[in-house]
Amino acid sequence: MVQKGMHIFAQPSDSNQESWRDAIAKYQHSKLRRSVWQIINSFGPYFILSYLMYRSLDVSYWITLALALLAAGFQVRTFIISHDCCHGSFFKSQRANDIVGIVKWFSGNIGFHLIRHLNPCIPNYTLIECQKEVPIFRSVKPITLLSSMRTLTLRLWDEERRVPVGFDYLKT
């Protein structure tokens, strides 16, 4: 594990690769009720807010803007669902994943997304649970809005230390 400021980059070795795969196996199964509920509580409010934005254009652009900010949050949720479908993890049925995932070009728990790319079969709604329960992931801090903003200056890759660095690193 390499530590740079507030960022910790896990580098699993081949010897413990099987152990973490076994540890996360129980999270890689979708649950129909949770999947359907996420579609209802994400797409439903998004479409309602979109309709209200259209209707509010005759009343006030400020109301439309406020509604757009709320709709943007739900748009992110619809993207995360679509992304899960692209990984084939949101539903057990690949056909259902394909149908819902059609909107992928249009639009997870994105802060825990690292775990997804270790095993893309884990649905977004079990990522936090997986991170809390699997020992190898406990030391990896999830990405937050603040921590992601701190990475905006990281543009280069330090091959020796295997971490991202900013241009100021070249001065040293």
C-alpha atoms as an extended CHARMM CRD file, in Angstrom:
* protein
*
       172  EXT
         1         1  MET       CA              0.0000000000        0.0000000000        0.0000000000  PROA      1               0.0000000000
         2         2  VAL       CA              1.3400000000        3.4350000000       -0.9820000000  PROA      2               0.0000000000
         3         3  GLN       CA              0.3040000000        6.5360000000        0.9280000000  PROA      3               0.0000000000
         4         4  LYS       CA              0.5130000000       10.0350000000       -0.6060000000  PROA      4               0.0000000000
         5         5  GLY       CA             -1.0830000000       12.8160000000        1.3910000000  PROA      5               0.0000000000
         6         6  MET       CA             -4.6940000000       11.8520000000        1.9810000000  PROA      6               0.0000000000
         7         7  HSD       CA             -4.7690000000        9.2710000000       -0.8120000000  PROA      7               0.0000000000
         8         8  ILE       CA             -4.0660000000        5.6040000000       -0.2020000000  PROA      8               0.0000000000
         9         9  PHE       CA             -3.5820000000        3.3580000000       -3.1930000000  PROA      9               0.0000000000
        10        10  ALA       CA             -4.0460000000       -0.3560000000       -2.5280000000  PROA      10              0.0000000000
        11        11  GLN       CA             -1.8440000000       -2.6900000000       -4.5180000000  PROA      11              0.0000000000
        12        12  PRO       CA             -3.0870000000       -6.2370000000       -3.9010000000  PROA      12              0.0000000000
        13        13  SER       CA             -0.3990000000       -8.8470000000       -4.3990000000  PROA      13              0.0000000000
        14        14  ASP       CA             -0.9510000000      -12.1030000000       -6.2560000000  PROA      14              0.0000000000
        15        15  SER       CA             -0.7970000000      -14.0260000000       -2.9680000000  PROA      15              0.0000000000
        16        16  ASN       CA             -3.8270000000      -12.3060000000       -1.4710000000  PROA      16              0.0000000000
        17        17  GLN       CA             -5.7380000000      -11.8760000000       -4.7250000000  PROA      17              0.0000000000
        18        18  GLU       CA             -7.6910000000      -15.0950000000       -4.1880000000  PROA      18              0.0000000000
        19        19  SER       CA             -8.5390000000      -14.1620000000       -0.5950000000  PROA      19              0.0000000000
        20        20  TRP       CA            -10.0960000000      -10.8230000000       -1.5560000000  PROA      20              0.0000000000
        21        21  ARG       CA            -11.9690000000      -12.4550000000       -4.4330000000  PROA      21              0.0000000000
        22        22  ASP       CA            -13.4310000000      -14.9830000000       -1.9880000000  PROA      22              0.0000000000
        23        23  ALA       CA            -14.2350000000      -12.2110000000        0.5030000000  PROA      23              0.0000000000
        24        24  ILE       CA            -16.2760000000      -10.1730000000       -1.9860000000  PROA      24              0.0000000000
        25        25  ALA       CA            -18.0230000000      -13.1160000000       -3.6810000000  PROA      25              0.0000000000
        26        26  LYS       CA            -21.1360000000      -12.8020000000       -1.5030000000  PROA      26              0.0000000000
        27        27  TYR       CA            -21.7160000000       -9.2100000000       -2.7160000000  PROA      27              0.0000000000
        28        28  GLN       CA            -21.7850000000       -9.9880000000       -6.4220000000  PROA      28              0.0000000000
        29        29  HSD       CA            -25.3830000000      -11.1750000000       -6.5630000000  PROA      29              0.0000000000
        30        30  SER       CA            -28.1640000000       -8.7870000000       -7.5020000000  PROA      30              0.0000000000
        31        31  LYS       CA            -31.3930000000       -8.5870000000       -5.5320000000  PROA      31              0.0000000000
        32        32  LEU       CA            -34.4690000000       -7.9780000000       -7.6810000000  PROA      32              0.0000000000
        33        33  ARG       CA            -36.3980000000       -5.9820000000       -5.0610000000  PROA      33              0.0000000000
        34        34  ARG       CA            -33.4860000000       -3.6210000000       -4.4200000000  PROA      34              0.0000000000
        35        35  SER       CA            -32.8550000000       -3.2180000000       -8.1420000000  PROA      35              0.0000000000
        36        36  VAL       CA            -36.4920000000       -2.4200000000       -8.9180000000  PROA      36              0.0000000000
        37        37  TRP       CA            -36.7220000000       -0.0460000000       -5.9470000000  PROA      37              0.0000000000
        38        38  GLN       CA            -33.6440000000        1.8480000000       -7.1490000000  PROA      38              0.0000000000
        39        39  ILE       CA            -35.2040000000        2.2400000000      -10.5880000000  PROA      39              0.0000000000
        40        40  ILE       CA            -38.4390000000        3.5570000000       -9.0600000000  PROA      40              0.0000000000
        41        41  ASN       CA            -36.7600000000        5.9780000000       -6.6320000000  PROA      41              0.0000000000
        42        42  SER       CA            -34.2820000000        7.2480000000       -9.2500000000  PROA      42              0.0000000000
        43        43  PHE       CA            -36.0530000000        7.3700000000      -12.6190000000  PROA      43              0.0000000000
        44        44  GLY       CA            -39.4330000000        8.3330000000      -11.1290000000  PROA      44              0.0000000000
        45        45  PRO       CA            -38.2650000000       11.5380000000       -9.4010000000  PROA      45              0.0000000000
        46        46  TYR       CA            -36.0460000000       12.3800000000      -12.3830000000  PROA      46              0.0000000000
        47        47  PHE       CA            -38.9770000000       12.2740000000      -14.8320000000  PROA      47              0.0000000000
        48        48  ILE       CA            -41.2730000000       14.1320000000      -12.4270000000  PROA      48              0.0000000000
        49        49  LEU       CA            -38.6630000000       16.8590000000      -11.9000000000  PROA      49              0.0000000000
        50        50  SER       CA            -38.0860000000       17.0960000000      -15.6530000000  PROA      50              0.0000000000
        51        51  TYR       CA            -41.8180000000       17.6320000000      -16.1860000000  PROA      51              0.0000000000
        52        52  LEU       CA            -41.9480000000       20.2320000000      -13.3950000000  PROA      52              0.0000000000
        53        53  MET       CA            -38.9510000000       22.0330000000      -14.9260000000  PROA      53              0.0000000000
        54        54  TYR       CA            -40.8130000000       22.2660000000      -18.2300000000  PROA      54              0.0000000000
        55        55  ARG       CA            -43.9490000000       23.5690000000      -16.5090000000  PROA      55              0.0000000000
        56        56  SER       CA            -41.9680000000       26.0680000000      -14.4040000000  PROA      56              0.0000000000
        57        57  LEU       CA            -40.4680000000       27.7880000000      -17.4520000000  PROA      57              0.0000000000
        58        58  ASP       CA            -43.6130000000       29.9300000000      -17.7090000000  PROA      58              0.0000000000
        59        59  VAL       CA            -43.4250000000       30.8410000000      -14.0180000000  PROA      59              0.0000000000
        60        60  SER       CA            -39.7820000000       31.5410000000      -13.1280000000  PROA      60              0.0000000000
        61        61  TYR       CA            -36.3760000000       30.6020000000      -14.4500000000  PROA      61              0.0000000000
        62        62  TRP       CA            -35.1420000000       30.5290000000      -10.8450000000  PROA      62              0.0000000000
        63        63  ILE       CA            -37.6260000000       27.7770000000       -9.9810000000  PROA      63              0.0000000000
        64        64  THR       CA            -36.5420000000       25.9240000000      -13.1140000000  PROA      64              0.0000000000
        65        65  LEU       CA            -32.8910000000       26.2340000000      -12.0380000000  PROA      65              0.0000000000
        66        66  ALA       CA            -33.6540000000       24.9380000000       -8.5320000000  PROA      66              0.0000000000
        67        67  LEU       CA            -35.5370000000       21.9850000000       -9.9980000000  PROA      67              0.0000000000
        68        68  ALA       CA            -32.6640000000       21.3590000000      -12.4380000000  PROA      68              0.0000000000
        69        69  LEU       CA            -30.2260000000       21.0550000000       -9.5390000000  PROA      69              0.0000000000
        70        70  LEU       CA            -32.4330000000       18.4110000000       -7.9230000000  PROA      70              0.0000000000
        71        71  ALA       CA            -32.9270000000       16.6410000000      -11.2580000000  PROA      71              0.0000000000
        72        72  ALA       CA            -29.1550000000       16.5620000000      -11.7760000000  PROA      72              0.0000000000
        73        73  GLY       CA            -28.7670000000       14.4880000000       -8.6120000000  PROA      73              0.0000000000
        74        74  PHE       CA            -31.3170000000       11.9900000000       -9.8620000000  PROA      74              0.0000000000
        75        75  GLN       CA            -29.6370000000       11.9800000000      -13.2770000000  PROA      75              0.0000000000
        76        76  VAL       CA            -26.4410000000       10.8460000000      -11.5590000000  PROA      76              0.0000000000
        77        77  ARG       CA            -28.3990000000        8.0240000000       -9.9230000000  PROA      77              0.0000000000
        78        78  THR       CA            -29.8080000000        6.9470000000      -13.2900000000  PROA      78              0.0000000000
        79        79  PHE       CA            -26.2700000000        6.9390000000      -14.6850000000  PROA      79              0.0000000000
        80        80  ILE       CA            -25.0630000000        4.7100000000      -11.8360000000  PROA      80              0.0000000000
        81        81  ILE       CA            -27.9050000000        2.2540000000      -12.4880000000  PROA      81              0.0000000000
        82        82  SER       CA            -27.0980000000        2.2390000000      -16.1990000000  PROA      82              0.0000000000
        83        83  HSD       CA            -23.4330000000        1.7090000000      -15.4130000000  PROA      83              0.0000000000
        84        84  ASP       CA            -24.3130000000       -1.2790000000      -13.2170000000  PROA      84              0.0000000000
        85        85  CYS       CA            -26.3690000000       -2.6840000000      -16.0930000000  PROA      85              0.0000000000
        86        86  CYS       CA            -23.3900000000       -2.3190000000      -18.4190000000  PROA      86              0.0000000000
        87        87  HSD       CA            -21.3570000000       -4.4000000000      -15.9780000000  PROA      87              0.0000000000
        88        88  GLY       CA            -24.2040000000       -6.9340000000      -15.9550000000  PROA      88              0.0000000000
        89        89  SER       CA            -24.5790000000       -6.6480000000      -12.1850000000  PROA      89              0.0000000000
        90        90  PHE       CA            -27.8650000000       -4.8180000000      -11.6150000000  PROA      90              0.0000000000
        91        91  PHE       CA            -30.1890000000       -7.6760000000      -12.5710000000  PROA      91              0.0000000000
        92        92  LYS       CA            -29.6070000000      -11.4180000000      -12.7380000000  PROA      92              0.0000000000
        93        93  SER       CA            -31.0140000000      -11.3610000000      -16.2620000000  PROA      93              0.0000000000
        94        94  GLN       CA            -28.5850000000      -10.0810000000      -18.8860000000  PROA      94              0.0000000000
        95        95  ARG       CA            -31.5600000000       -9.1070000000      -21.0490000000  PROA      95              0.0000000000
        96        96  ALA       CA            -32.9300000000       -6.8900000000      -18.2390000000  PROA      96              0.0000000000
        97        97  ASN       CA            -29.4710000000       -5.3590000000      -17.7910000000  PROA      97              0.0000000000
        98        98  ASP       CA            -29.3230000000       -4.6600000000      -21.5400000000  PROA      98              0.0000000000
        99        99  ILE       CA            -32.7930000000       -3.0520000000      -21.5980000000  PROA      99              0.0000000000
       100       100  VAL       CA            -32.1710000000       -0.7470000000      -18.6240000000  PROA      100             0.0000000000
       101       101  GLY       CA            -28.5670000000       -0.1530000000      -19.6880000000  PROA      101             0.0000000000
       102       102  ILE       CA            -29.6330000000        1.2990000000      -23.0500000000  PROA      102             0.0000000000
       103       103  VAL       CA            -29.4400000000        4.7330000000      -21.4500000000  PROA      103             0.0000000000
       104       104  LYS       CA            -25.7380000000        4.1840000000      -20.6550000000  PROA      104             0.0000000000
       105       105  TRP       CA            -24.6460000000        6.6280000000      -23.3010000000  PROA      105             0.0000000000
       106       106  PHE       CA            -26.9820000000        9.1840000000      -21.7130000000  PROA      106             0.0000000000
       107       107  SER       CA            -25.7670000000        9.2410000000      -18.2470000000  PROA      107             0.0000000000
       108       108  GLY       CA            -22.7460000000        2.5250000000       -8.9990000000  PROA      108             0.0000000000
       109       109  ASN       CA            -22.0780000000        4.4230000000       -4.9250000000  PROA      109             0.0000000000
       110       110  ILE       CA            -19.3970000000        6.0450000000       -7.1540000000  PROA      110             0.0000000000
       111       111  GLY       CA            -16.9790000000        6.7390000000       -4.2760000000  PROA      111             0.0000000000
       112       112  PHE       CA            -16.6110000000        2.9840000000       -3.8190000000  PROA      112             0.0000000000
       113       113  HSD       CA            -16.2410000000        2.3250000000       -7.5200000000  PROA      113             0.0000000000
       114       114  LEU       CA            -12.7190000000        0.8910000000       -7.1620000000  PROA      114             0.0000000000
       115       115  ILE       CA            -14.2740000000       -2.2770000000       -5.7390000000  PROA      115             0.0000000000
       116       116  ARG       CA            -16.5030000000       -2.5430000000       -8.8360000000  PROA      116             0.0000000000
       117       117  HSD       CA            -13.5480000000       -2.7400000000      -11.1350000000  PROA      117             0.0000000000
       118       118  LEU       CA            -11.9730000000       -5.4750000000       -9.0610000000  PROA      118             0.0000000000
       119       119  ASN       CA            -15.1930000000       -7.4350000000       -9.5600000000  PROA      119             0.0000000000
       120       120  PRO       CA            -17.8000000000       -5.8210000000      -11.8350000000  PROA      120             0.0000000000
       121       121  CYS       CA            -20.5020000000       -8.2670000000      -10.7190000000  PROA      121             0.0000000000
       122       122  ILE       CA            -21.0270000000       -6.3530000000       -7.4540000000  PROA      122             0.0000000000
       123       123  PRO       CA            -24.1540000000       -4.1370000000       -7.6670000000  PROA      123             0.0000000000
       124       124  ASN       CA            -23.7730000000       -0.5160000000       -6.5300000000  PROA      124             0.0000000000
       125       125  TYR       CA            -26.0650000000       -0.9700000000       -3.5270000000  PROA      125             0.0000000000
       126       126  THR       CA            -23.7120000000       -3.5040000000       -1.8830000000  PROA      126             0.0000000000
       127       127  LEU       CA            -20.4600000000       -1.5400000000       -2.3760000000  PROA      127             0.0000000000
       128       128  ILE       CA            -20.5230000000        0.2380000000        1.0060000000  PROA      128             0.0000000000
       129       129  GLU       CA            -21.3740000000       -2.9990000000        2.8070000000  PROA      129             0.0000000000
       130       130  CYS       CA            -18.5370000000       -4.7660000000        0.9680000000  PROA      130             0.0000000000
       131       131  GLN       CA            -16.0480000000       -1.9990000000        1.8160000000  PROA      131             0.0000000000
       132       132  LYS       CA            -16.9820000000       -2.1230000000        5.5150000000  PROA      132             0.0000000000
       133       133  GLU       CA            -16.9430000000       -5.9140000000        5.8620000000  PROA      133             0.0000000000
       134       134  VAL       CA            -13.9770000000       -7.0090000000        3.7230000000  PROA      134             0.0000000000
       135       135  PRO       CA            -10.7260000000       -6.3450000000        5.6260000000  PROA      135             0.0000000000
       136       136  ILE       CA             -8.5590000000       -5.5540000000        2.5840000000  PROA      136             0.0000000000
       137       137  PHE       CA            -10.8860000000       -2.6540000000        1.6210000000  PROA      137             0.0000000000
       138       138  ARG       CA            -11.2280000000       -1.0950000000        5.0990000000  PROA      138             0.0000000000
       139       139  SER       CA             -7.9430000000        0.7870000000        4.7640000000  PROA      139             0.0000000000
       140       140  VAL       CA             -8.9510000000        2.3120000000        1.4230000000  PROA      140             0.0000000000
       141       141  LYS       CA            -10.8000000000        5.5720000000        1.9330000000  PROA      141             0.0000000000
       142       142  PRO       CA            -13.8160000000        6.1030000000       -0.3380000000  PROA      142             0.0000000000
       143       143  ILE       CA            -13.7100000000        9.0000000000       -2.7740000000  PROA      143             0.0000000000
       144       144  THR       CA            -15.6450000000       12.0280000000       -1.5590000000  PROA      144             0.0000000000
       145       145  LEU       CA            -16.4460000000       15.2770000000       -3.3340000000  PROA      145             0.0000000000
       146       146  LEU       CA            -13.6960000000       17.0460000000       -1.3550000000  PROA      146             0.0000000000
       147       147  SER       CA            -11.0590000000       14.3670000000       -1.9470000000  PROA      147             0.0000000000
       148       148  SER       CA            -11.8830000000       14.2750000000       -5.6640000000  PROA      148             0.0000000000
       149       149  MET       CA            -11.4010000000       18.0520000000       -5.8610000000  PROA      149             0.0000000000
       150       150  ARG       CA             -7.9470000000       17.6470000000       -4.3200000000  PROA      150             0.0000000000
       151       151  THR       CA             -6.9370000000       15.4060000000       -7.2210000000  PROA      151             0.0000000000
       152       152  LEU       CA             -7.5890000000       18.0470000000       -9.8770000000  PROA      152             0.0000000000
       153       153  THR       CA             -3.9160000000       19.0570000000       -9.8270000000  PROA      153             0.0000000000
       154       154  LEU       CA             -2.6690000000       15.4930000000      -10.2980000000  PROA      154             0.0000000000
       155       155  ARG       CA             -1.7650000000       15.2370000000      -13.9830000000  PROA      155             0.0000000000
       156       156  LEU       CA              1.3470000000       13.0440000000      -14.0600000000  PROA      156             0.0000000000
       157       157  TRP       CA              2.1910000000        9.5080000000      -12.9730000000  PROA      157             0.0000000000
       158       158  ASP       CA              5.2740000000        8.7900000000      -10.8520000000  PROA      158             0.0000000000
       159       159  GLU       CA              6.4330000000        5.4000000000      -12.1610000000  PROA      159             0.0000000000
       160       160  GLU       CA              8.8580000000        4.8390000000       -9.3100000000  PROA      160             0.0000000000
       161       161  ARG       CA              6.3600000000        5.4240000000       -6.4860000000  PROA      161             0.0000000000
       162       162  ARG       CA              3.3400000000        4.3610000000       -8.5950000000  PROA      162             0.0000000000
       163       163  VAL       CA              1.1850000000        7.3390000000       -7.5850000000  PROA      163             0.0000000000
       164       164  PRO       CA             -0.3370000000       10.3030000000       -9.4200000000  PROA      164             0.0000000000
       165       165  VAL       CA              1.5150000000       13.6210000000       -8.9180000000  PROA      165             0.0000000000
       166       166  GLY       CA              1.0740000000       17.2550000000       -9.9050000000  PROA      166             0.0000000000
       167       167  PHE       CA              3.3630000000       19.4090000000      -12.0540000000  PROA      167             0.0000000000
       168       168  ASP       CA              4.9180000000       20.8430000000       -8.8780000000  PROA      168             0.0000000000
       169       169  TYR       CA              6.5120000000       17.4260000000       -8.3630000000  PROA      169             0.0000000000
       170       170  LEU       CA              8.8060000000       18.1670000000      -11.3240000000  PROA      170             0.0000000000
       171       171  LYS       CA             10.3200000000       21.0920000000       -9.3890000000  PROA      171             0.0000000000
       172       172  THR       CA             11.7410000000       18.8090000000       -6.6920000000  PROA      172             0.0000000000
